[in-house]
Amino acid sequence: MTARRQENKGRAFLLPVFAVVFALLVASPARVVQATPTERVVTDYYSGLAIGGYDPVAYFTDREARPGAQDVEASWGGAIWRFRNDRNKAVFLANPEIYGPQFGGYDPFDLARGKIVAGRPGVWLITGQRLYLFNKTENRDAFAKDLTRLSKATGNWPTLSATLSDY
């Protein structure tokens, strides 16, 4: 055996090792920050923030999804809520059922279909002076066109929410 072949023979074990490591990296899910469908309020699995840290009151006052500040937080419903300012925090804490997303931030379109899917803070709708978060814009648009889905979601919510934990 030539000296070059002997060198390569010693490294031959590295190829299967690299192949296994690569396969594990490709197969393992990336650490994506996402909501977990186990709590009554949609929270980020890693940070505990409700609705991705967006200010729930800003949807009503600013008519847009706006991130809350790290130094203006409150705890309610087993989640940490962020706000743009102390005024929004006080308004929320006085009426969290009004300003917090309905169904804990779960998509009402999917709830009407009997599924629990976390809504996203950037896909929202205010109707009947209540905030609803949706997983997809298609769900929001279909929901807005047919508000009878709200009664279906409301009817399904007690059974579906019973499968979620309080914290």
C-alpha positions in Angstrom: 0.0 0.0 0.0 1.4 3.4 -0.9 2.0 6.0 1.7 -0.8 8.2 0.3 -3.3 5.3 0.5 -2.2 4.7 4.1 -2.9 8.3 5.0 -6.3 8.3 3.4 -7.1 5.0 5.1 -6.6 6.6 8.5 -9.1 9.3 7.6 -11.7 7.0 6.1 -13.6 6.8 9.3 -14.3 10.6 9.2 -16.6 10.4 6.2 -19.3 8.3 8.0 -19.0 10.6 11.1 -19.5 13.7 9.1 -22.4 12.0 7.3 -24.1 11.2 10.6 -23.5 14.7 12.0 -24.9 16.3 8.8 -28.0 14.1 8.9 -28.7 15.0 12.5 -28.4 18.7 11.7 -30.7 18.5 8.7 -33.2 16.3 10.5 -33.4 18.2 13.7 -35.8 21.1 13.7 -34.3 24.6 13.8 -34.8 26.5 17.0 -37.7 28.6 15.8 -39.3 30.8 18.4 -43.0 29.9 18.2 -46.1 29.8 20.3 -47.0 26.6 22.1 -50.5 25.3 21.9 -50.7 24.1 25.5 -51.5 27.2 27.4 -54.8 29.1 27.5 -53.0 32.2 26.4 -50.7 31.9 23.4 -47.2 32.5 24.7 -43.7 32.2 23.3 -42.3 28.9 24.5 -38.8 30.4 25.3 -39.7 33.8 26.7 -43.1 33.4 28.2 -44.3 36.5 26.3 -47.9 36.7 25.3 -48.6 37.5 21.6 -44.9 37.8 20.8 -44.4 40.8 23.0 -46.7 43.0 21.1 -48.8 45.6 22.9 -52.4 44.4 23.0 -53.8 47.9 23.6 -51.9 49.4 20.6 -54.1 47.3 18.2 -57.0 49.5 19.4 -55.3 52.8 19.9 -52.8 52.8 17.0 -54.7 50.5 14.7 -51.6 48.4 14.1 -49.5 45.7 15.7 -46.7 47.4 17.7 -44.1 45.8 19.9 -44.1 46.5 23.6 -41.1 47.8 25.5 -39.0 45.4 27.6 -39.2 47.7 30.6 -43.0 48.0 30.6 -44.4 44.5 31.4 -47.2 43.0 33.4 -48.1 39.4 34.3 -51.7 38.2 33.6 -53.2 34.9 32.7 -50.0 33.0 33.1 -48.2 35.1 30.6 -46.0 38.2 30.4 -47.5 41.1 28.5 -45.5 44.0 27.1 -46.7 47.5 26.4 -45.5 50.6 24.6 -46.1 52.8 27.7 -47.4 52.8 31.2 -50.8 54.1 30.1 -51.4 51.1 27.8 -50.3 48.8 30.7 -52.9 50.4 33.0 -55.6 50.3 30.4 -54.9 46.6 29.8 -54.8 45.6 33.5 -58.1 47.4 34.1 -59.8 45.3 31.4 -57.7 42.4 30.2 -60.7 40.5 28.8 -61.4 43.4 26.5 -57.9 44.2 25.3 -56.4 40.8 25.3 -56.9 38.7 22.2 -60.0 36.6 22.3 -59.7 32.9 22.7 -56.3 33.5 24.3 -54.8 34.4 20.9 -55.8 31.2 19.1 -57.0 31.5 15.6 -60.9 31.7 15.7 -61.1 30.4 12.1 -59.4 27.2 13.1 -61.3 27.0 16.4 -64.5 27.1 14.3 -63.1 24.0 12.5 -62.4 22.3 15.8 -58.6 22.9 15.7 -56.3 24.7 18.1 -53.8 26.8 16.2 -51.9 29.7 17.6 -52.6 33.1 16.0 -49.8 35.4 15.0 -49.5 39.0 16.2 -49.1 40.4 12.8 -52.3 38.9 11.4 -55.2 40.4 13.3 -58.7 41.8 13.1 -60.8 43.9 15.5 -64.5 43.2 15.2 -67.2 43.9 17.8 -64.6 45.8 19.9 -62.6 42.6 20.4 -59.1 41.6 19.1 -58.7 38.3 17.2 -55.4 36.9 16.0 -55.1 34.6 13.1 -52.5 32.1 11.9 -52.8 33.1 8.2 -54.1 36.1 6.3 -56.4 33.7 4.4 -58.1 32.7 7.7 -58.5 36.3 8.7 -60.0 37.3 5.3 -62.4 34.3 5.3 -63.4 35.0 8.9 -64.1 38.7 8.2 -66.4 37.7 5.2 -68.4 35.2 7.3 -68.7 36.3 10.9 -71.0 33.3 11.6 -67.6 31.5 12.2 -67.3 33.4 15.4 -70.3 31.7 16.9 -68.8 28.3 15.9 -65.5 29.2 17.4 -67.2 30.4 20.6 -69.2 27.1 20.8 -66.0 25.0 20.3 -63.8 27.1 22.7 -65.0 25.5 26.0 -64.2 22.0 24.8 -61.0 22.9 23.1 -59.7 25.1 25.8 -60.2 22.3 28.4 -57.3 20.5 26.7 -55.0 23.5 27.4 -53.3 24.1 30.8 -53.7 27.3 32.8 -49.9 27.8 32.8 
